[in-house]
Amino acid sequence: MNVPFLDLNAQHAPLRQEFHAAIEGVIDRCVFAGGPVVEEFEEEFAVFCRCRHAIGVGSGTEALWLSLLALGIGPGDEVITVPNSFMATAEAITYCGARPVFVDVDEHTYTMDPKALAKAVTSNTKAVIPVHLFGQMADMKPIQAVANEFGLKIIEDACQAHGAEYTGQRAGSIGDTGCFSFYPGKNLGAFGEAGAVVTNNSELYDKIRILRDHGQDRRYYHSQVGWNCRMDGIQAAVLRIKLPNLETGNQLRRAHAAHYNQALCDIREITIPTTAFYAEHVFHIYAIRVRERDRIMRHLASRGIGCAVHYPVTIHLQEAYRSLGYAAGAFHVAERCAAEFISLPMYPELKPEQVEQVTEVLREAVTCSI
């Protein structure tokens, strides 16, 4: 039995008629760039995130970038984040003219180590971007304590954490802003690129809403220099159909993760994910850690099991950021995880027998040489 890493067709098949009707509605109303369908999605997504406001944008990268701009981050400033994230987290900092500063992550949750954060703050530090990696929120209470002590802004990178919770608070609702990606493979995915910023701060909401539309506070009247970061109407229409299914999808992901955990917990060669005591994990990614990754991945592929690696090279060791001066060994936990992670198939539509097949083949791979 082949098990794909991701199967979007299985998710989309039962919703096709709704998608067609919604897209035709956008065509009939000619509301393609921003407009009422985007506004409707924004209202619904804000409610889902338990926030006052949501702003639809063109991608998760834009969500991070606009958040930084709206908070006044610019040249000479430092923003602290983690090195085991997608490149966009650091890119957004760089494109504000600020400098990314990295800190290591917790050995068990793979999210920002608050103790490392406190040690990295300088007089130039203006903000912190904790990354809610793989669907689990960072430990926000001690991060908030550090931010409050030093007067730092908090931007939650929640691009992998739609619906995740920290002691009952939804991802995106704790920091000054929360940033989401709706890339097609996310827990809530569009039919292309899309993203959103959520916030409880009405002043930030107004700033970001203006920045995303060429700095216009009304048509052809530009109060500041902005950019074109609007969400497409068709993407908003698709997301409005998918959003009501997100809670159920996250519950199924947790059920699959529990199945994986039970089947793999006795294999000493495998480190399974840890769910923190404070967390409601949504398992965008189910990542295990193994020592002989390449050999194990070859075995999985030979038996028709799809898998992936998130992310094989930490950001501080990427060629693009060589100028920052970090060397191998700077962040031991993040680097070790980057060398050991394997992401197993994880999506709501997985069948129990598929999960069983993955675990059986994985057990074979780690207990025999090929």
C-alpha positions, 0 to 999 in steps of 0.5 A: 500500500502506497501512502502519500506524504500529502493528499489534497485531492482527498480533502478537496473531492467532497467540497468540489461543488462548493468550491465551484459555486464559490468561485463562480460567485467571485466571478459573477460579482467581479470581486477579485482583489480584496473586496467583500469576500475577503472581508467576510473571511477576515471576520470569520477568521478573527472569530476563529482565532478569538481576536478582534481583527484579521487582515487578509494578505497575499502570503504568510511572508507578507503577514510577517513583513507587514507586522514588522513594518507596522510595529516600526521595525527598521534599519539598526534594529534587531529581531530575535527568532529561531533558526529552525523555521522556514526562511520566510521568518528571517526574510521578513526581518531582513526586508525591513532593514533589521537584523535577524538574531537567532536563539536555540530551541527547546529540546522537546518542543523544538520552539524558542527557548525562553532562557536563551531569548533573555540572554540574547537581548541587546539595546538594539533588540526591538521585537521577538518572533516565536515560531509555533513549529509543526503546529505546537505553540511556543512557551509564551508566558516566559517569552512575554515576561522577557518581552515585557521586561525589555519593552519588546514587541511580539509577533507570533509566527503561527504559519503552521499553527492554525487553531493551536492553543496555549493554555486555552488561548488561540495561536495569534491571539497573545502577541501584538500580531499573529501571522498565518500562511494559507499555503495549500498544504497548511491545516487551512490551505488556499488554492494558491498563496494567501495569508493573514495577520490577526491582532487585538490592537485596533491601531495596528489593524488600521496600519496593516490594512493600509500598508497592504494596499499601497498605503491607501486609507481611501482610494487614490489617497496614500497616507504612507508608502505601502505595497500590494499585499492584498488577498485574492477574492478567489482565495478568500472564497475557498478559505471560507469553505474550508474554515468550518472544517478546520476544527474537525481536521485538527482533531483528526490530526491529533488522533493520527498523531496518537496512533503514531505515538502508540505504535512508535513509542517503544522503538528506542531508535525513534524520538516521537514528538512531545506535546507540552503540558500547556499545548493543544497541538494541531500537528501540521507536521508529525516529525520524528527524529532518527540517527540514520535519516538517509537510510531510513528515508530510502527504505520508506520510499522503496515501500511507497511511503511518502516522507519529507524533511523540515528543514534540513539546513537551519537558517543561520547556516544558509548561504543567504545569511553567511554575512551574519557570521554564525558558524556550525555549532552555534545552536546545538539543539536546532542543528541536531534536529535539522539532521535528524527530522523526518516528517511522516504522512499527516493530513486529516484524510489519512486512514488508520490502515495507512498510519499502520502501514507507515509505522510497520515500514518504519519499524522495519527500517530502523531495526534492519539494515538495507 
